Amino acid sequence: MPWLPPFLIGLALWSCAAWAAHPRELWDVPAFWTVWGAAVLTTAVLAALRPDQALRQTALVFLPLLLVLAVTGLASGGGAGLLPLGLVAVLVLALPAWALAAVTALLRRSG
């Protein structure tokens, strides 16, 4: 189960951000951006450890963000209507992490 550690790391990170943001919107608090930076750096570390799995592990770190957004949205009485927008937001937030993971994996393979 090589997918489990990056997923659990992401779940822990994003859950901490949601806890810090409660009851406000997740990205409205500075803690979210701190966690986002930690998630991006985590993907670089994972890419250095497993360069052949860098992009998959990045997705696994950021996938729990969508889960946390859905759970916090439903818990606050909102519906799932904005979930597609949340998916787009998660993809945009993951782009720098994917780029860093790809560069890290490339450097690791060549060095």
C-alpha positions as CSV (number, residue, x, y, z in Angstrom):
1,M,0.0,0.0,0.0
2,P,2.5,2.7,-1.1
3,W,-0.4,5.1,-1.6
4,L,-1.4,5.2,2.0
5,P,1.4,7.3,3.6
6,P,1.1,10.3,1.2
7,F,-2.7,10.1,1.5
8,L,-2.6,10.1,5.3
9,I,0.0,12.9,5.4
10,G,-2.3,15.0,3.2
11,L,-5.4,14.1,5.3
12,A,-3.5,15.2,8.5
13,L,-2.3,18.4,6.9
14,W,-5.6,19.5,5.4
15,S,-7.6,18.4,8.5
16,C,-5.4,20.6,10.7
17,A,-6.0,23.6,8.3
18,A,-9.8,22.9,8.5
19,W,-9.6,22.8,12.3
20,A,-7.7,26.1,12.4
21,A,-10.2,27.7,10.0
22,H,-13.4,26.5,11.7
23,P,-16.0,28.0,11.2
24,R,-14.6,30.3,8.5
25,E,-13.8,29.3,4.9
26,L,-10.7,27.2,4.7
27,W,-8.6,29.5,2.5
28,D,-9.6,32.6,4.5
29,V,-7.1,31.9,7.3
30,P,-3.3,32.1,7.3
31,A,-3.1,28.6,8.6
32,F,-4.4,27.3,5.3
33,W,-1.5,28.9,3.4
34,T,1.0,27.6,5.9
35,V,-0.4,24.1,5.4
36,W,-0.4,24.5,1.7
37,G,3.3,25.4,1.8
38,A,4.0,22.4,3.9
39,A,2.1,20.2,1.5
40,V,4.1,21.5,-1.5
41,L,7.4,20.9,0.4
42,T,6.1,17.4,1.4
43,T,5.6,16.5,-2.2
44,A,9.2,17.5,-3.0
45,V,10.4,15.2,-0.2
46,L,8.2,12.4,-1.4
47,A,9.5,12.9,-4.9
48,A,13.1,12.7,-3.7
49,L,12.3,9.4,-1.9
50,R,10.4,7.9,-4.8
51,P,11.1,9.7,-8.0
52,D,9.2,7.2,-10.1
53,Q,6.0,8.0,-8.1
54,A,6.3,11.7,-7.7
55,L,3.2,12.9,-9.6
56,R,1.0,10.1,-8.1
57,Q,2.2,11.0,-4.6
58,T,1.5,14.7,-5.2
59,A,-2.0,13.8,-6.2
60,L,-2.4,11.7,-3.1
61,V,-1.3,14.6,-0.8
62,F,-3.7,17.0,-2.4
63,L,-6.7,14.6,-2.9
64,P,-7.7,14.8,0.8
65,L,-8.1,18.6,0.5
66,L,-11.2,17.8,-1.7
67,L,-12.4,15.4,0.9
68,V,-11.9,18.0,3.7
69,L,-13.7,20.7,1.7
70,A,-16.6,18.4,1.1
71,V,-16.9,17.3,4.7
72,T,-16.6,20.9,6.1
73,G,-19.0,22.2,3.5
74,L,-21.6,19.6,4.3
75,A,-21.1,19.9,8.1
76,S,-21.7,23.7,7.9
77,G,-25.0,23.1,6.2
78,G,-23.9,23.7,2.6
79,G,-24.6,21.5,-0.3
80,A,-22.4,19.7,-2.8
81,G,-23.2,22.3,-5.5
82,L,-19.8,24.0,-5.2
83,L,-17.9,20.7,-5.2
84,P,-16.9,21.0,-8.9
85,L,-15.5,24.4,-8.2
86,G,-13.6,22.9,-5.2
87,L,-12.1,20.3,-7.6
88,V,-10.8,23.0,-9.9
89,A,-9.4,24.9,-6.9
90,V,-7.6,21.8,-5.6
91,L,-6.1,21.2,-9.1
92,V,-4.9,24.8,-9.3
93,L,-3.4,24.6,-5.8
94,A,-1.7,21.4,-6.6
95,L,0.0,22.8,-9.8
96,P,3.1,24.2,-8.0
97,A,3.5,21.0,-6.0
98,W,3.3,18.9,-9.2
99,A,5.9,21.2,-10.8
100,L,8.2,21.0,-7.8
101,A,7.8,17.2,-7.5
102,A,8.6,16.8,-11.2
103,V,11.7,18.9,-10.9
104,T,12.8,17.1,-7.8
105,A,12.2,13.7,-9.3
106,L,14.1,14.7,-12.4
107,L,17.1,16.0,-10.4
108,R,17.0,12.8,-8.2
109,R,17.1,10.5,-11.3
110,S,19.9,12.5,-13.0
111,G,22.0,12.7,-9.9
